[in-house]
Amino acid sequence: MRLKDDDAIKISESVISTIISGDTVIEGNLISSGSVRFGGLVKGDITAKGLVIVTKGAEVRGNITAESILVAGRVKGNLNSADKTNIEATGEVYGDIAARRLLVDEESVFSGKCNMMPEEDGKDEISYIDIDELRGTGGIKQKGGRRRKQK
């Protein structure tokens, strides 16, 4: 699912409360009440109330839960965002994604399933996309097992 470019996550350095450099290795879970920009290696889960940014060259071997997630590095784990998830051109995600809105660059790597959570106003009816099935049939699963053909 591709959003318009103006729907991409906007990053302001002033809102990032935690910045972890590329030479850092964390073994264990990382929990933040703000936003996190990470450039090293995490062997554990990341949970943040704000934005989580996995920069180019960074790797997370665990799950990420946040308001919004931007991946420009590699994640081997599941992503769960309350709002947006962006996978940039250099990003790789090997795991499942749950998000309200998803932006995947055509040069990125995504291997997993995606669960699109409905918008709060009820306008979004797509609840689940199986990428393998989508490639094979040209359809998208919707609530109740109905299909909507891609144009």
C-alpha distance (Angstrom), angle and dihedral (degrees) to the residues before:
residue distance angle dihedral
M1 . . .
R2 3.80 . .
L3 3.76 123.8 .
K4 3.76 126.2 -158.8
D5 3.80 113.4 -86.7
D6 3.80 90.4 -110.5
D7 3.83 87.5 62.2
A8 3.82 91.1 63.5
I9 3.79 117.1 114.6
K10 3.80 110.2 -86.7
I11 3.81 112.9 -142.2
S12 3.78 123.9 -151.6
E13 3.81 115.0 -177.8
S14 3.81 88.7 -144.5
V15 3.81 92.1 66.6
I16 3.81 95.2 52.6
S17 3.79 106.5 95.7
T18 3.83 97.7 178.3
I19 3.81 126.6 41.7
I20 3.81 118.5 -178.8
S21 3.80 117.4 -169.9
G22 3.80 128.1 -127.8
D23 3.81 95.5 -105.5
T24 3.83 92.9 61.2
V25 3.81 125.6 104.8
I26 3.80 118.8 -166.6
E27 3.78 119.7 -167.6
G28 3.78 107.2 -168.9
N29 3.78 137.1 29.9
L30 3.80 123.4 -42.6
I31 3.82 117.1 -148.8
S32 3.82 123.4 -176.2
S33 3.80 133.5 176.0
G34 3.82 88.7 -153.3
S35 3.80 137.5 30.7
V36 3.81 126.0 -50.0
R37 3.81 131.4 -153.1
F38 3.78 110.0 -166.7
G39 3.79 128.7 -169.7
G40 3.81 105.1 166.4
L41 3.80 137.3 54.8
V42 3.81 124.1 -60.6
K43 3.79 119.2 -169.1
G44 3.79 96.7 -170.2
D45 3.79 142.5 37.3
I46 3.81 126.5 -53.3
T47 3.81 120.0 -147.8
A48 3.81 122.1 180.0
K49 3.79 136.1 162.9
G50 3.81 90.9 -142.9
L51 3.79 135.1 32.8
V52 3.82 123.7 -32.3
I53 3.81 116.3 -156.2
V54 3.81 119.9 -168.2
T55 3.81 102.2 -165.5
K56 3.81 127.7 -146.1
G57 3.80 108.9 -74.2
A58 3.82 93.6 20.9
E59 3.80 123.4 116.5
V60 3.79 133.0 -157.9
R61 3.80 119.6 -166.2
G62 3.77 97.7 -169.6
N63 3.79 143.4 44.7
I64 3.81 125.3 -58.6
T65 3.81 122.8 -149.1
A66 3.81 119.0 -179.0
E67 3.79 146.5 126.8
S68 3.83 89.3 -96.7
I69 3.81 132.7 0.2
L70 3.80 130.0 -155.7
V71 3.81 117.3 -170.8
A72 3.81 120.6 -165.8
G73 3.82 93.6 147.1
R74 3.82 131.7 43.8
V75 3.81 128.2 -61.3
K76 3.80 122.9 -173.7
G77 3.78 99.2 -172.4
N78 3.79 143.1 50.6
L79 3.81 125.1 -58.5
N80 3.80 120.9 -145.9
S81 3.80 116.7 -179.5
A82 3.79 127.2 172.5
D83 3.81 89.8 -147.5
K84 3.83 127.9 1.9
T85 3.78 135.0 7.3
N86 3.82 119.6 -169.8
I87 3.80 124.1 -170.5
E88 3.80 108.3 -165.2
A89 3.83 125.7 -150.7
T90 3.82 91.5 -92.0
G91 3.81 92.7 43.4
E92 3.80 126.2 111.2
V93 3.80 124.4 -170.2
Y94 3.80 121.4 -174.8
G95 3.79 102.7 -178.3
D96 3.78 143.3 49.3
I97 3.80 124.9 -58.4
A98 3.81 128.8 -148.1
A99 3.81 114.5 -174.4
R100 3.80 143.8 134.7
R101 3.80 91.8 -128.7
L102 3.80 129.6 20.2
L103 3.79 130.5 -166.9
V104 3.81 115.6 -173.4
D105 3.80 120.2 -178.4
E106 3.79 112.7 -134.6
E107 3.83 91.0 -123.7
S108 3.82 94.9 51.8
V109 3.82 127.6 96.3
F110 3.82 121.8 -120.8
S111 3.80 121.1 171.3
G112 3.79 112.6 173.7
K113 3.78 143.9 52.0
C114 3.77 127.3 -63.0
N115 3.79 126.3 -143.9
M116 3.79 110.5 -165.3
M117 3.79 109.0 -154.9
P118 3.80 114.6 -144.5
E119 3.78 120.2 -104.2
E120 3.79 113.5 -104.1
D121 3.80 91.2 -112.1
G122 3.82 90.6 57.0
K123 3.82 96.1 -118.3
D124 3.80 95.5 121.8
E125 3.81 110.3 77.7
I126 3.82 100.4 170.4
S127 3.78 106.6 101.8
Y128 3.81 104.5 168.3
I129 3.78 137.1 20.0
D130 3.80 120.0 -167.5
I131 3.81 104.5 -161.9
D132 3.82 94.5 -160.6
E133 3.79 91.7 50.7
L134 3.79 91.0 44.9
R135 3.80 90.6 56.2
G136 3.80 91.6 48.8
T137 3.81 102.4 44.4
G138 3.77 107.9 18.4
G139 3.80 90.8 -125.4
I140 3.76 137.8 113.2
K141 3.80 122.4 -138.7
Q142 3.76 113.2 -122.6
K143 3.75 133.5 -175.8
G144 3.77 110.2 -61.2
G145 3.81 92.8 23.4
R146 3.82 94.3 -81.1
R147 3.78 118.7 144.7
R148 3.74 132.3 -135.6
K149 3.80 114.0 -159.7
Q150 3.78 119.1 -129.0
K151 3.79 114.6 -118.9
